[in-house]
Amino acid sequence: MQRIIVKFARRAVVLALVVVAPLDAAAQATRDGFDKGLLWRVERPGVAPSYLFGTVHLADKRVTALPEPVRRQLDVAQSFTMEIALDPSNTAALAARMVYNDGRDLPMVAGTDLFGEVVTLLAGKGVPQEFVRLFKPWAVMLMLVMPQQRSEDVLDVMLHRIASGQGKSLHYLETVDDQVAVLEGMPEADQVALLKHAVATQHALPAMTGKLLEAYLQRDLGLIWRINEASVKDRPELKVLNEVFVRRLLLDRSARMVERMQPQLRAGNAFVAVGALHLYGEQGILGLLQRDGYRVSRVY
């Protein structure tokens, strides 16, 4: 049991919560100049420029083959910052948070019908029914949307490995508690609604992931937003939930990341890697930094 939980926790630690559940993000779309580009220079007078790189938490070789401008800035940076530390203690902490320990189980919370659908889907991922019942709704939702890939090959993990091998100082913008609170802090009914959405859209997930990957390779953040929007255009019942989800998942986290990256930006020559959609929009990281007096310019 513990081995299975840790297996999925290891994947979840490096999962882009940006792509956890592709919901409508149209309200965030803007024409602020941050709609295209993955590598951005951030600078202010008297401090060496730093660079922000938007990632997608996938192991696809088209993603992990770093473009020359990205590799160059990573190599010369003094520090490396990413969303969360990828160490065993964080994996263990996340694994402990994914399951119930209060006597309840998934059928009690989500209902037997939804539980039955989840069991069928997760059987294909190697999770037995007796284990599925122990997971919380948000944890099961993560398990359903996570690509089948080796976590050590994911882009963010690879960047961390390179930076560590180069002896850079390593910094992190969030803790496991921060990331779990994004979903666990939502009402349980909303968590179940997100799980239902993940189950209902399983058949479309490979095609959507492919579209999102192509948009990322085109460095088109605006297109990623539009793909997300299209995924729920026929689901008006998700509108209110989506507004809460986008606020918690992206906007609140982006503001927290901006605050926590300040020491590295003030030191200069930092390389910061975060999920690409955290860069987008007037309430994204780039917009917040620009509002705070930084000069922001696209490099790649």
PAVO-976375 format. One line per 3 residues: number of its first residue (from 1); their letters; for each residue x, y, z of N, C-alpha, C, O. Coordinates in steps of 0.05 Angstrom, whole numbers. Last residue first. Example, Ala and Ser with C-alpha at 12.3 -4.5 7.8 and 13.67 -1.06 7.14 Angstrom:
<recs>
2) sa) 257/-45/142/273/-21/143/258/1/157/268/23/161  264/-114/156/246/-90/156/264/-66/156/285/-66/169
</recs>
This chain:
<recs>
300) yvr) 256/687/-505/250/664/-522/221/655/-518/213/636/-531  254/736/-479/279/727/-492/274/705/-512/286/705/-533  215/792/-463/216/765/-473/243/759/-486/253/776/-501
297) svr) 221/830/-402/224/828/-432/227/799/-440/240/783/-427  208/875/-352/204/848/-361/205/847/-391/190/862/-404  231/911/-298/229/912/-327/228/883/-337/246/867/-330
294) ygd) 194/921/-237/214/906/-253/209/911/-283/187/915/-292  153/944/-209/176/960/-217/197/946/-232/217/959/-240  109/915/-199/126/920/-176/151/936/-184/168/940/-167
291) rql) 87/906/-248/73/925/-231/90/933/-207/87/955/-196  123/865/-262/123/891/-277/110/913/-261/119/935/-260  106/825/-227/133/836/-225/135/863/-240/148/881/-229
288) lgl) 54/816/-246/58/826/-218/86/837/-215/90/858/-201  64/798/-298/49/822/-294/53/834/-266/55/858/-263  92/751/-286/105/772/-301/91/799/-297/103/820/-294
285) igq) 55/720/-257/80/728/-245/92/752/-260/102/770/-247  -13/745/-269/8/725/-269/34/737/-258/36/761/-252  -49/784/-277/-46/774/-249/-27/751/-247/-24/738/-226
282) egy) -46/791/-331/-39/814/-314/-37/806/-285/-24/820/-269  -16/733/-363/-38/750/-354/-29/772/-335/-7/770/-323  29/680/-345/10/692/-363/-10/711/-349/-19/706/-327
279) lhl) 61/649/-313/73/673/-325/52/691/-338/56/714/-342  34/604/-299/38/624/-278/50/650/-289/49/670/-275  37/573/-344/14/591/-342/15/609/-318/-1/628/-316
276) agv) 86/543/-335/84/565/-355/61/584/-351/64/608/-355  112/533/-271/93/525/-291/86/548/-309/82/571/-300  180/558/-266/153/553/-255/135/544/-278/142/548/-301
273) avf) 245/573/-249/229/556/-266/202/550/-252/201/539/-230  294/622/-250/270/613/-236/252/597/-256/245/608/-277  357/640/-238/342/626/-258/318/613/-243/322/597/-225
270) ang) 391/702/-224/376/678/-215/362/666/-239/355/680/-258  420/750/-223/430/727/-238/417/701/-228/431/680/-224  403/777/-157/409/778/-185/420/752/-196/428/734/-181
267) arl) 383/788/-107/411/780/-109/421/781/-138/445/785/-143  331/798/-120/347/820/-109/377/814/-110/393/832/-113  315/747/-135/315/769/-155/332/792/-146/345/805/-162
264) qpq) 320/720/-87/336/712/-109/337/734/-130/359/739/-142  281/747/-54/310/746/-47/328/739/-70/350/750/-72  232/739/-85/245/765/-83/274/764/-74/291/778/-86
261) mre) 202/694/-87/226/695/-104/242/721/-101/263/723/-113  159/703/-54/180/686/-44/205/685/-62/226/677/-53  125/736/-84/135/745/-58/160/729/-50/179/740/-40
258) vmr) 114/703/-128/128/729/-132/140/739/-106/163/748/-105  87/662/-102/112/656/-115/128/682/-119/152/683/-114  39/687/-87/57/677/-66/85/672/-78/105/677/-65
255) asr) 18/698/-137/24/720/-119/44/711/-98/63/726/-91  10/646/-155/29/664/-170/37/687/-152/60/694/-151  -29/627/-120/-2/615/-119/18/633/-133/41/636/-124
252) dll) -72/658/-135/-62/660/-108/-33/649/-106/-16/661/-92  -77/641/-190/-72/669/-183/-60/672/-155/-41/686/-151  -80/581/-191/-61/598/-206/-56/625/-193/-33/631/-187
249) lrr) -114/557/-153/-94/542/-167/-72/559/-179/-48/552/-178  -150/596/-135/-133/581/-116/-109/568/-130/-87/569/-120  -173/616/-183/-162/634/-163/-142/619/-144/-120/629/-139
246) vfv) -190/569/-208/-169/586/-221/-156/605/-200/-132/609/-201  -229/553/-170/-206/536/-177/-183/552/-189/-160/549/-180  -267/593/-172/-253/587/-147/-227/572/-153/-207/578/-141
243) enl) -283/588/-225/-272/613/-216/-257/610/-190/-236/622/-186  -302/535/-226/-278/542/-241/-266/568/-231/-241/571/-229  -349/539/-197/-327/523/-186/-301/530/-200/-280/532/-187
240) vkl) -378/570/-233/-372/581/-206/-348/565/-194/-330/578/-183  -379/535/-279/-370/563/-280/-361/573/-253/-339/583/-250  -400/485/-285/-373/487/-273/-364/516/-270/-342/520/-260
237) epr) -447/488/-312/-449/483/-283/-422/484/-269/-421/485/-245  -434/493/-365/-439/517/-350/-441/513/-320/-437/531/-304  -402/462/-407/-407/454/-379/-412/479/-361/-395/485/-345
234) dkv) -383/474/-456/-409/462/-455/-417/452/-427/-435/437/-423  -333/493/-446/-352/512/-457/-380/501/-456/-400/516/-456  -290/466/-426/-314/467/-409/-335/486/-420/-353/494/-406
231) sae) -249/467/-464/-255/442/-451/-280/443/-434/-291/421/-428  -240/519/-480/-257/502/-497/-265/476/-483/-286/465/-490  -204/536/-441/-231/547/-442/-250/529/-458/-272/524/-450
228) nir) -158/509/-455/-171/503/-430/-200/512/-430/-218/498/-420  -148/534/-503/-153/505/-503/-167/498/-477/-186/482/-477  -137/585/-484/-161/581/-501/-168/551/-503/-191/544/-504
225) wil) -90/578/-455/-114/587/-441/-139/581/-458/-159/572/-447  -57/564/-498/-62/544/-476/-87/552/-461/-104/535/-455  -55/611/-525/-69/588/-538/-75/567/-517/-96/554/-518
222) gld) -25/642/-491/-52/650/-496/-68/627/-508/-92/623/-502  25/618/-494/10/616/-469/-19/623/-473/-37/610/-461  62/589/-538/37/606/-540/20/602/-515/3/584/-514
219) rql) 105/560/-555/109/581/-535/86/600/-534/89/624/-530  98/515/-583/96/540/-598/101/565/-581/101/588/-591  100/480/-542/123/480/-560/122/505/-578/143/513/-588
216) yae) 49/492/-520/73/498/-505/97/499/-523/114/517/-521  16/472/-561/15/500/-554/40/509/-539/51/530/-543  30/417/-557/36/432/-581/36/462/-576/53/477/-587
213) llk) 10/407/-505/38/404/-511/46/419/-536/67/433/-536  -45/416/-513/-30/433/-494/0/431/-499/14/451/-497  -55/374/-549/-59/401/-557/-44/421/-539/-32/440/-549
210) gtm) -43/329/-515/-29/334/-540/-31/362/-550/-11/374/-559  -81/336/-476/-53/338/-469/-36/343/-493/-17/358/-492  -127/326/-508/-122/353/-496/-93/356/-488/-82/378/-493
207) apl) -120/272/-520/-121/292/-542/-115/320/-531/-101/336/-544  -121/249/-469/-97/247/-486/-97/268/-508/-76/279/-514  -174/265/-449/-149/275/-437/-125/272/-455/-109/291/-457
204) ahq) -222/245/-465/-211/268/-480/-184/276/-471/-171/293/-484  -234/206/-429/-231/198/-457/-218/220/-473/-206/215/-494  -239/235/-380/-216/217/-384/-212/210/-414/-189/209/-423
201) tav) -280/268/-366/-263/277/-388/-239/259/-393/-221/266/-408  -305/245/-322/-321/250/-346/-303/257/-370/-312/252/-393  -264/246/-284/-274/220/-294/-288/224/-321/-284/209/-339
198) ahk) -258/301/-276/-235/285/-285/-244/258/-297/-233/249/-317  -309/313/-257/-300/325/-282/-277/309/-293/-276/304/-317  -308/285/-208/-327/278/-229/-319/288/-256/-322/274/-276
195) lla) -268/315/-183/-263/287/-189/-283/277/-211/-275/263/-229  -294/364/-178/-270/362/-194/-264/334/-202/-255/328/-224  -334/347/-142/-342/357/-168/-318/356/-187/-321/349/-211
192) vqd) -303/334/-97/-317/313/-111/-326/321/-139/-325/305/-158  -287/386/-84/-267/366/-91/-280/343/-107/-269/332/-126  -336/408/-72/-322/418/-95/-301/398/-104/-296/394/-128
189) aep) -347/380/-25/-365/377/-48/-352/387/-73/-357/375/-95  -307/398/9/-306/370/-1/-325/366/-25/-318/350/-42  -280/462/-6/-301/446/5/-301/418/-7/-295/415/-31
186) mge) -208/467/-8/-234/471/-21/-255/454/-6/-248/433/5  -162/451/15/-175/473/27/-202/480/14/-217/496/25  -142/414/-19/-154/404/5/-169/426/20/-187/421/35
183) lva) -120/447/-60/-142/429/-65/-157/421/-40/-181/421/-39  -82/479/-34/-97/489/-57/-122/473/-62/-143/484/-68  -57/448/4/-79/466/13/-95/478/-10/-118/485/-7
180) vqd) -17/424/-24/-40/408/-17/-63/426/-9/-86/420/-15  19/468/-29/7/456/-53/-18/440/-46/-38/441/-60  32/480/25/22/501/7/7/488/-16/-16/496/-22
177) dvt) 53/431/42/29/441/54/16/463/37/-9/464/34  100/428/11/78/409/7/52/419/18/31/416/6  116/497/-6/119/473/10/97/453/2/78/460/-13
174) ely) 149/538/-56/125/527/-42/133/503/-25/154/491/-30  196/554/-79/176/574/-75/152/564/-58/137/581/-48  265/543/-66/238/532/-72/217/552/-63/220/566/-43
171) hls) 333/537/-89/313/550/-74/285/541/-83/282/532/-106  403/526/-89/377/517/-96/356/528/-78/359/528/-53  463/548/-118/446/548/-94/417/543/-104/408/554/-124
168) kgq) 497/501/-162/483/526/-157/468/525/-130/463/503/-120  526/458/-180/533/469/-154/519/495/-148/528/511/-131  512/430/-224/530/453/-228/537/467/-202/552/487/-202
165) gsa) 477/393/-203/503/384/-213/522/406/-218/547/402/-216  433/428/-195/447/416/-172/474/406/-180/494/410/-165  420/439/-248/428/460/-230/443/450/-206/463/461/-198
162) irh) 406/387/-267/427/402/-279/438/423/-260/462/426/-257  363/376/-232/386/358/-233/410/373/-245/432/370/-235  326/415/-246/337/414/-219/362/398/-218/381/405/-204
159) lmv) 316/400/-299/328/426/-293/340/426/-266/363/437/-262  291/350/-289/316/351/-304/330/378/-299/355/378/-295  246/366/-262/265/349/-248/292/350/-262/313/351/-249
156) dlv) 220/394/-303/228/408/-279/249/392/-263/268/404/-252  211/352/-343/228/376/-348/238/389/-323/261/395/-320  218/284/-321/201/308/-325/219/333/-327/240/334/-313
153) des) 245/239/-307/249/250/-334/234/275/-340/237/287/-361  228/223/-258/256/233/-260/262/245/-287/282/258/-291  178/202/-268/180/228/-255/208/240/-258/211/264/-260
150) rqq) 159/173/-327/178/171/-305/183/199/-293/190/217/-308  88/171/-338/115/178/-346/133/175/-322/124/175/-299  26/179/-353/42/156/-346/71/161/-356/77/157/-380
147) pmv) 0/241/-327/10/224/-349/26/201/-338/38/202/-317  -53/249/-282/-24/248/-285/-17/230/-309/-26/208/-311  -107/246/-275/-98/264/-296/-68/263/-300/-57/274/-319
144) lml) -115/209/-234/-128/205/-260/-116/222/-282/-116/214/-305  -87/230/-191/-79/204/-202/-91/199/-230/-78/187/-247  -117/276/-181/-90/278/-190/-81/252/-204/-68/253/-225
141) mva) -165/250/-163/-165/267/-186/-137/271/-198/-133/269/-222  -146/227/-116/-154/210/-138/-155/226/-164/-147/216/-185  -137/274/-86/-115/256/-93/-121/238/-116/-105/233/-134
138) wpk) -188/294/-81/-168/310/-96/-145/293/-103/-133/297/-125  -213/252/-50/-222/259/-77/-201/274/-93/-197/268/-116  -165/207/-18/-183/230/-17/-191/238/-46/-176/232/-64
135) flr) -161/135/-15/-152/161/-24/-174/183/-22/-198/177/-24  -182/86/-2/-169/102/20/-162/130/11/-157/147/29  -201/61/-46/-221/71/-27/-208/88/-6/-222/104/7
132) vfe) -156/42/-73/-169/66/-83/-188/78/-62/-190/102/-60  -143/-5/-46/-127/18/-41/-141/44/-50/-138/65/-37  -181/-41/-65/-179/-37/-36/-161/-14/-28/-163/-3/-6
129) qpv) -172/-40/-120/-196/-27/-109/-193/-22/-79/-201/-1/-70  -103/-25/-140/-125/-43/-133/-148/-28/-119/-144/-7/-107  -74/6/-193/-83/12/-165/-106/-7/-159/-128/-3/-170
126) gkg) -56/7/-246/-44/-11/-227/-51/-6/-198/-36/-14/-180  -83/35/-282/-58/47/-273/-45/31/-251/-25/39/-238  -129/7/-290/-110/9/-313/-83/22/-305/-64/20/-320
123) all) -155/19/-244/-145/-9/-248/-124/-9/-270/-105/-25/-269  -174/69/-250/-148/66/-237/-137/38/-238/-113/33/-233  -224/59/-275/-203/75/-288/-176/71/-276/-156/68/-291
120) tvv) -251/29/-236/-247/18/-263/-224/33/-277/-207/20/-290  -252/64/-193/-239/38/-191/-232/27/-218/-210/17/-223  -284/105/-214/-256/111/-208/-241/85/-206/-218/83/-216
117) egf) -334/80/-217/-321/90/-241/-291/94/-237/-275/88/-255  -342/69/-162/-340/47/-181/-327/56/-207/-311/41/-218  -346/122/-142/-324/105/-133/-320/82/-153/-298/75/-160
114) ldt) -394/137/-165/-369/151/-174/-345/134/-166/-326/132/-181  -427/101/-135/-427/101/-164/-401/114/-175/-388/102/-192  -420/113/-80/-411/87/-91/-410/86/-122/-393/73/-133
111) gav) -391/175/-59/-413/159/-68/-403/134/-82/-382/133/-94  -351/205/-37/-357/210/-65/-382/195/-75/-392/201/-96  -349/188/17/-348/216/11/-359/222/-17/-373/241/-22
108) mpl) -353/132/18/-369/148/37/-371/177/28/-392/189/31  -313/118/-20/-342/113/-25/-360/129/-7/-381/138/-16  -265/136/8/-275/149/-16/-304/143/-22/-319/161/-30
105) drg) -275/137/80/-262/128/56/-276/141/32/-295/155/34  -261/151/150/-276/153/126/-261/140/103/-238/133/105  -224/149/191/-245/129/190/-263/130/166/-278/112/161
102) dny) -184/185/183/-205/192/203/-228/172/203/-250/178/213  -147/186/144/-139/173/169/-159/178/192/-153/177/215  -143/181/73/-159/187/97/-146/173/122/-136/150/119
99) vmr) -86/205/35/-105/184/44/-119/193/69/-110/210/84  -50/245/24/-67/236/2/-89/217/11/-108/212/-3  -14/257/63/-37/275/60/-57/265/40/-80/275/39
96) aal) 26/219/56/10/218/81/-15/235/79/-35/229/91  48/237/8/35/211/9/17/209/34/-5/198/32  72/285/24/49/286/6/34/259/7/9/259/8
93) aat) 113/265/56/93/283/68/68/284/51/46/284/61  143/235/19/130/221/41/108/239/54/87/228/61  160/277/-14/144/256/-25/129/241/-3/105/235/-6
90) nsp) 191/306/22/167/318/11/148/297/-1/124/299/2  231/269/32/214/277/54/189/291/44/167/287/56  257/262/-18/240/241/-7/222/250/16/200/239/19
87) dla) 250/324/-58/265/305/-41/246/284/-29/222/288/-29  243/369/-90/236/342/-100/249/320/-84/259/300/-95  212/430/-72/234/412/-70/225/383/-77/203/375/-70
84) iem) 177/470/-119/177/455/-94/201/436/-95/210/427/-116  187/508/-162/163/509/-145/166/495/-119/159/506/-98  255/534/-162/232/521/-174/209/520/-154/211/530/-131
81) tfs) 316/566/-177/292/566/-161/269/552/-176/265/557/-200  385/573/-173/363/560/-187/339/558/-168/342/549/-145  439/620/-183/420/605/-166/398/593/-184/393/603/-206
78) qav) 471/640/-222/483/635/-196/465/617/-179/474/602/-162  472/620/-292/458/631/-268/473/623/-242/486/602/-241  494/597/-335/509/619/-324/496/630/-299/507/647/-285
75) dlq) 458/555/-349/486/549/-343/500/572/-329/517/566/-312  410/582/-360/411/564/-337/441/559/-329/447/558/-306  424/609/-406/418/625/-381/418/607/-357/426/616/-335
72) rrv) 432/566/-441/453/585/-436/448/600/-410/467/603/-394  383/540/-442/406/526/-431/428/546/-424/442/543/-404  352/580/-468/345/570/-441/370/557/-428/376/563/-405
69) pep) 376/585/-518/375/608/-500/369/600/-471/379/613/-452  371/530/-539/397/542/-532/395/566/-514/411/568/-495  320/489/-508/329/509/-529/355/522/-520/359/526/-496
66) lat) 327/423/-484/327/452/-478/336/469/-501/357/464/-513  288/373/-489/310/383/-505/311/413/-503/298/427/-518  241/367/-462/266/365/-446/291/372/-462/312/375/-451
63) vrk) 203/369/-502/203/389/-480/230/390/-466/240/411/-460  212/327/-533/210/353/-547/211/375/-526/218/398/-533  207/285/-498/234/293/-506/235/320/-521/255/333/-522
60) dal) 164/290/-443/167/288/-472/194/299/-481/202/321/-472  151/294/-391/177/282/-397/182/279/-427/201/266/-435  123/353/-360/122/330/-377/150/320/-382/169/334/-379
57) hvt) 102/405/-339/113/382/-323/109/356/-338/93/339/-329  130/459/-369/107/441/-370/117/415/-358/138/406/-365  153/525/-350/156/497/-355/129/483/-359/108/495/-354
54) gfl) 183/587/-363/158/572/-359/160/543/-367/169/538/-390  232/621/-329/227/601/-350/201/587/-344/198/576/-322  263/682/-318/241/665/-311/235/647/-335/232/656/-357
51) ysp) 325/709/-297/309/698/-319/287/679/-307/293/663/-290  355/772/-279/348/745/-274/330/735/-296/321/751/-312  409/820/-284/383/809/-293/380/780/-284/399/765/-281
48) avg) 438/851/-227/442/834/-250/415/822/-258/400/813/-241  419/915/-206/419/887/-200/422/872/-227/410/879/-247  414/969/-219/432/962/-198/434/932/-191/449/924/-173
45) pre) 345/969/-240/372/982/-238/388/972/-214/378/968/-192  320/904/-256/316/931/-246/343/943/-241/363/928/-238  290/850/-294/312/866/-284/303/892/-272/281/902/-278
42) vrw) 282/790/-326/270/807/-306/293/823/-293/312/812/-283  268/757/-386/288/771/-370/274/790/-352/256/805/-360  239/695/-399/235/723/-396/258/734/-378/265/722/-358
39) llg) 216/643/-439/239/652/-424/238/683/-424/236/696/-445  168/635/-468/174/618/-445/197/628/-428/198/621/-404  116/666/-505/143/666/-495/146/650/-470/128/649/-452
36) kdf) 57/705/-507/75/687/-520/103/689/-509/113/711/-503  30/740/-474/15/717/-485/33/697/-499/24/674/-504  43/787/-451/54/763/-439/41/738/-450/41/717/-437
33) gdr) 17/831/-470/43/825/-481/56/801/-469/79/794/-477  -34/837/-451/-13/852/-438/14/847/-448/34/857/-437  -89/825/-458/-72/833/-481/-49/849/-471/-43/871/-480
30) taq) -113/766/-423/-108/795/-426/-92/800/-451/-83/781/-464  -152/720/-386/-139/727/-411/-137/757/-414/-156/772/-408  -181/706/-342/-154/715/-338/-140/726/-363/-120/739/-361
27) aaa) -229/687/-360/-229/712/-345/-201/723/-340/-198/747/-335  -217/638/-382/-221/661/-399/-219/687/-385/-210/707/-396  -208/588/-364/-192/609/-353/-195/635/-368/-177/652/-368
24) dlp) -240/526/-349/-241/552/-363/-225/574/-349/-227/577/-325  -195/471/-337/-220/486/-334/-217/513/-347/-196/522/-354  -166/414/-333/-167/435/-353/-194/450/-353/-212/442/-367
21) avv) -133/400/-278/-160/397/-288/-165/420/-308/-167/442/-299  -76/404/-279/-90/384/-263/-118/379/-273/-126/356/-277  -42/439/-301/-56/421/-319/-71/400/-304/-78/379/-316
18) vla) -21/467/-258/-33/482/-280/-50/464/-297/-70/473/-308  6/433/-228/-21/436/-220/-36/453/-241/-61/454/-241  49/392/-256/40/419/-259/11/421/-251/-6/411/-265
15) lvv) 80/348/-211/58/352/-229/52/382/-231/50/396/-211  117/332/-175/127/347/-198/105/353/-218/110/362/-241  86/307/-137/104/329/-128/113/345/-152/117/369/-149
12) arr) 62/266/-165/46/289/-159/64/313/-150/57/336/-155  101/226/-167/92/239/-192/78/266/-186/82/285/-200  103/214/-113/128/223/-127/120/237/-153/132/258/-160
9) afk) 52/196/-104/60/220/-92/85/232/-105/87/256/-109  53/148/-131/37/169/-142/43/196/-129/41/217/-142  90/120/-98/93/122/-127/78/145/-139/89/161/-154
6) vii) 67/123/-48/91/139/-53/96/141/-83/106/162/-92  24/88/-56/19/116/-49/43/133/-55/41/155/-67  51/40/-66/34/52/-87/29/81/-81/29/98/-99
3) rqm) 78/32/-18/93/35/-43/77/48/-64/87/65/-79  36/26/19/54/50/21/69/54/-5/73/77/-13  17/-24/0/0/0/0/17/25/0/13/43/-16
</recs>
